[in-house]
């Protein structure tokens, strides 16, 4: 079918390549003229996914409307902070029967809306599917085995996305817990910053395991309060994505935490990146969500203090260790 992928960062490019390999007619919209040129002339995104050869049938567009027009499936993979504005711009070109997919992981800072809700507001007559799970773009484009989740309140829409994306190396499971899948994909980035900070301080595997496990507890507490199933956080979009992002060498959020712990300021660490570390913005949103819902999230709070209140990382970790003793199952 005709597909449009909106956003040509590493993840959007990898998904566009995957759809093209699966036999679909794929248009990839890129804001950067150099990305359009390199994809069309060299079959490579030299800016965001250098070294990966893309399917020759994949066509990049500089014009958003031309990329989206006639698409039966429109997949958004933009940074979270621009998703709403780009979706609004694309709306006039999107057909009434199109299925909308969001592969962006985050929580909108101003509204505290998850990404599928942002798109549902822009496209109230369309089915919206959230795509999430443990998936580094470089490994997907290299055809390494990967499993993710497509979540929607519409079973038909989730199945449509499942069939469009699934192949020999990429397996998609359907799910109906949209808020759980969305929160898992967003909040794990904050915990990944925390594990990177611990690594940058020279702390060992014990500390990493503790942060991952207690981070999962925080994510689950917030998710359940917001209506998610706790079982979702034990699956691909929860524990799966959390482990990958906290331990994988390709994790932007983990590496940012390492750099912060080693003495770089947040501005310095962000300035040298072409790609977005979503965990920075999600830290703001997660802290605000926790306050709104009355949920204690001490790891999120510690990351916030380090990133935005200039608390020394070692002092923040020390405060976590000195918190009041309690039973592990306490909420």
N, C-alpha and C positions, 0 to 999 in steps of 0.2 A: 504494500500500500504506500501511498504518498505520506512521508513523515517529515516533520520539521523539528530541528533541534535548535533551540534559542540559547546561545551562549557557547562560545568556542574556547573555553578554558580546557584544561586537561580532561576533566570529567565529561563535559559536553562533547568534546571531540571523540573520546573513546566510545561514548554511547552512539554517536552518529556513525562511527566506523562499524560498530557492532550491528546496527540496524541495516547498514548497507551490505555487510557480509551476509546477513540473513535474507537478502534479496529484495529489500525495500528501496523505493525511490526516495532518497534522503537529501534534504536541503539543510545546510548548517549556516546559521546566521552568526557573523562575527562583527563586533564593533571595530576591531582593528583592521585597517586595510592590508597591512602586511600579512595577517593571518589568512585573509581571503586569498591573497596572491599566492602564498606558499601552498595552501591546500589545493588550489586549482591547478597550479603550474607544476608543483613538485610532489603532490600527494603526501604532504607532510605539514604538520603544524609546527613550524620551526620555533615559534615563540613559546608555546605552552606544553608541547609534547614532542620535543625534538628527538629525532632518531627513530621514530615509529613510522613505518610505511602504512599509509591509509588506503582504503579501498578506492580504486580508480573511479568508481561510479559516484562517490561522494562529491557533492558540489557545494562550495561555499558561496554565500551571498553577503553583500554589504548592505542591501536593502531589506529591512525587517519584513515589510509587507510581502515582498516577492518570495521570501523564504517560507512564509506561513500560508500563503494563499493556496487553497485546494488541499491542504494537508488533512488527512483523517486522524492523525495522531500528532500532537504538538507537545514536545518535551522541553521544559524549561530547566536550564542548568546554569543560571546566572548567579553571581554573588547575592546573598540574601538581602543586602541593603538596597539593591537596585531592582529586585524582582518585581515589586509592585509597579514601578514606573514603566519598566519594559513591558510587562504584561498589559498595562493600559495602552501603550503605544501599539502593541500587536493586535489588540482586540478587533479593530475594523476589518482585518484581513482573515480572521479565523472563522471558518464555516460553522454553521449551526450544529452539525453532527460530529464535530471533531471531539476526540477524547483528549483531555488535558493531563499531562504528566509533570510532576515536579521532582527533580533530582537534587535540588538544592537542600542543604541541611542547615537549619538555623531557626531562630525565633526573631521576628521583627522587633527591633528595639523600641520603636515608638508605641506600638499597639500590643506587644507581647503575643502576637498571632503566630502560629506555626505556618509554614510555607503553603501547605494545602489550603488553609483558611484564607490566606492572602489571595490565592488564585480563585478560590470559590467566590470571594467577594467581587473579583473582576469578571468572572464568568459564571454567573449564577445559574444559567441554563445548561451548563456542561457538567459531565461527570469528571471528577478530579481524582487522580491516582498519585499517591506518594511512593517514590522509589527510594529504598534505603537498604543498608546492609554493608558488610565488610568488603570494600571494593576500591583498591588503589587503581587509578586510571591506567598507569603504566603497565600493570599486570593484566588488566582487561584487554588493552590493545595488543598485548603480547600473547593473548589467547591462553592465559593461565586460568585454570579452573576457578570459578567464582560463583557464589550463591548469594542472592539478594531477595528482597521482599517487595511486592507491589501491593499497597494497601489502599482500599477504597471502600466507601459505603455502598458502592455499586459493584456487585460481584461480576457483572458482565464487563465492566470497564477494567477491573483488575485482571480478569482473564484475557482480555484483549491485549493488554500490555504484556502479560506473561507470555503469550504466544508470539508476540512481535519480537521480543528480546531474547527468548530462550534459544539455546543452541547447544552444540556439543561441549563448549567450554564455559557457557554462561547459563546458569539455572535460576529461574525465578519462581518463588513461592508466592501464592496470594495470601492476603490477610484482610481482616475487617476492622482491626484496631488501629485506626488511622492516627489518633492522638498518641498512642503508645509508640508506634513506629516512628512518628515524627520527633517526639521528645527523645527517644533513644538516639536517633541520628544526630540531633543537635547537642544534647548535653554531654555526650561522650567526648566532644571536642574540648570541653572545659577540663574534664578529668585528664585528658591527654596532655594538656598544658601542665597540669599538676605533676604528672609522672615525668615529664621532661624536666621540670624544675628539680625534682628529686634526683634525677640522673645527673643533671648539671652540677648539683652539689656533691656528687660523688657517693650518693647513697646507693645501697645495693638492691638486690632482687627482692629482699624481704619488704622494703619500703614500697617498691613498685607493686608487689602483690597486694599489700595492704591498701594502697590508694585505689587500685582497680576494684577491689572487692567492696570497700567502703564507698567508693564512688558509685558503684552499681546500686548500693543500698540507697544512696541519696536520690539517684535518678528514679528508682522504683517508687520511693515515697512520694515524690512530686507527681509522677505519672499517675499513680493510683488516686491521689487526691483530685487530679484533673479528669478522672474517668477512665483511665487506661487499665488494662488487665496486667497484673503482675507477671503473668506468664510471658508476655511480650518481651519483657526485659531479660528473660532467659534465652531468647532466640537470636536470630541473625541481626535484627535491627537494634538489639540491646547488647547483650554480652558479646556477640560476635563482632560487631563494629567497635565496641569498647576495647576489646583485647587487641584488635588489629591496630587501632589508632594510638593506643598507649605503648605498643611495643615495636611497631613496624618502622624500619629505617626511612621509609618514604613518607611518614606522617609529618605534615607541615606544623601541626599543633604541638606535637611532642618536641620537634626540633626548635620551635620558638621558645618553649619552656626551658630547654637546655641553654639557649643563648641568654635568656633573662637571668638564669641562675649563675651564669658565668660572668655577669657584670654588665651586659648590654642593657640600655634603656629600651622601653617598649618601642619608642619612635625609631631607634636605631635598628632594632630587630625587624620592624615592619618595612623600613625604607629600602632594604636590600632585597625585598621579595617582589617578584612579579605577580605572584598568586596570593589569594586571600587566605589567611588563617582564620577560619570562621570562629574558632574558640574565643578569640579576643572579644568580638561583638556579642557572642552568646553568653559570655561571662556576665556582661551587663544585664542581659535579658533574663538569665537564669536566676540571678540574685533578686531581680524585681519580681519574678514569678514566685520564688520562695517566700518573699515578704507578703505578696498578695494572698497566697494560699496558706500562710501560717506554717510553713514547713521549714525545718532546720536543715541546712545544707552547709556544713562546716567546711568541706573542701572547696566548694564553690566560693564561699566567703573568703577563704584564704587566698585563692587565686585572684579574686577581686582586689584584695588589699595589696597584693604584690604588684599587680599590673597597674592599678589606678591610684593607689594611695602610697606607693613607694615604700611599703614595708619590706625590710630585708627578707629574702626568701627563707633563710635558715630560721629566722625568728617566727615566721608564719608556720613553718613545719613544726617547730617546737610547741607553739600554741595548740596545734592539733593533737600532739602527743600528751599534753597536760590537761586536756579537757576532762570534765567530770567522768569518773568511771561508771560503766553501765553494762547491762546485759546486751549481748549482740543483737537480739531480736527486738530491742526497744525501738519505738518509732518516735 
